[in-house]
């Protein structure tokens, strides 16, 4: 497969450029970068992606490993006694502080200490009367905390992937939009060049016709037809220039930079690397398809959820160790009590069991749907790549065809010019040959531009940044 590329060079105008009379070249890659950088929508979805990323990192770092600190107050500032409001009444236990250190998903250590209390004389004292230190260890439980962590982690990862997919969609949409605008300028400029050449040719033909009319070798009607052809070419050229200026202003507005009406072209190798192996492109497109990764994670999440539901028990069994201290009002000494025990909590709620069974059935249905969707995406990727390569091959074939057709039309036009000078063909036949050559050149440019557009579309499909 030949590699064909048309590069547009746009001249930038800025205050510094005007001052220094220097020019800056703006390639398509630069245009894409500028356009993406100016997009408010892209910035918004990128910020959302960063939020999801931070949320995932915090979850991984702190789940079931953090230190919980709680400050609790039970004091009533104002209470109604008889018909009067008084601030002297309040609970005996005014304030206490609790520290809970989660050692793992199944073990924790809790320190609780009373801080501020009222004594028997209704006075406040800062020294608390009691506290406790409790060790809690689940031997068996009706749910798996580790599994809860995995479910939560997958939810965070899924949210991150979905945010990344949104960034990709917005970016691909913006890329496609600006690439089309860019290549529209190329196509218009080349059409203008072709129309300028056709106008010049029709003006030369008009001179020849006028000379032949004077010598009596051509009729006046031939001169009128040649003049009409010149006017038509001028009108077409004016329309193309107007359309070109409009498209240039649109691109200038999108990029928020000043652009001159002068656009130059140069043949160039592809700036981005492109591999023509269709099978490799399919693998890349499937591998970089974020919806595939999202679906795989959802499938893993559903399988993990089913495993969790299957493991659910109806009871908790935990080991408790506790040290409790209480201040003796008479001696001001602390009395300490130590306790070790096993606690069993059993759930007799059959509704919960039925609900779990329904969740398992629902999970099975969802798992089948996700698996089918994953298969559909694989088929869609294969179809999109096949279609993209068929279009690319079609454009390449047409480029080759129109290259030969242009050479043939140029030869026919030279012959037609010669024949007309000797009166062997009419002015209409000569003009038809001129128009035919111009049309073939326009068709060649259209297919050349579409070929390059298609290359970029394949790169977008592959997930190439």
Buried (B, 14 or more C-beta within 10 A) or exposed (E): EEEBBBBBBBBBBEEEBEEEEEBBEBBBEBBBEBBBEBBEEBEEBBEBBEEBBEBBEEBBEEBBEEEEEEEEBEBEEEEEEEEEEEEEBBEEBBBBBBBBEBEEBBBBBBBBBBBBBBEEEEEEEEEBBBBBBBBBBBEEBBBBBEBBBBBBBBBBBBBBBBBBBBBBEBBBBBBBEBBEBBBBBBBBBBBBBBBBBBBEBBBEBBEBBBEBBEEEEBBEEBBEBBBEBBEBBBEBBEEBBEBBEEBBEEBBEBBEBEBEEEBEEEEEEBEEEBEEEBEEBBBBBBEBBBBBBBBEBBBBBBEBBBEBBEEBEEEBBBBEBBBBBBBEEEEEEEEEEEEEEEEEEEEEEEEEEEEEEEBBEEBEEBBEBBEEBBEEBBEBBBEBBEEBBEBBEBBBEBBBBBBEBBEEBBEBBEEBBEBBBEEEBBBEEBBBBBBBBBBBBBBBBBBBBBBBBBBBBBBBBBBBE
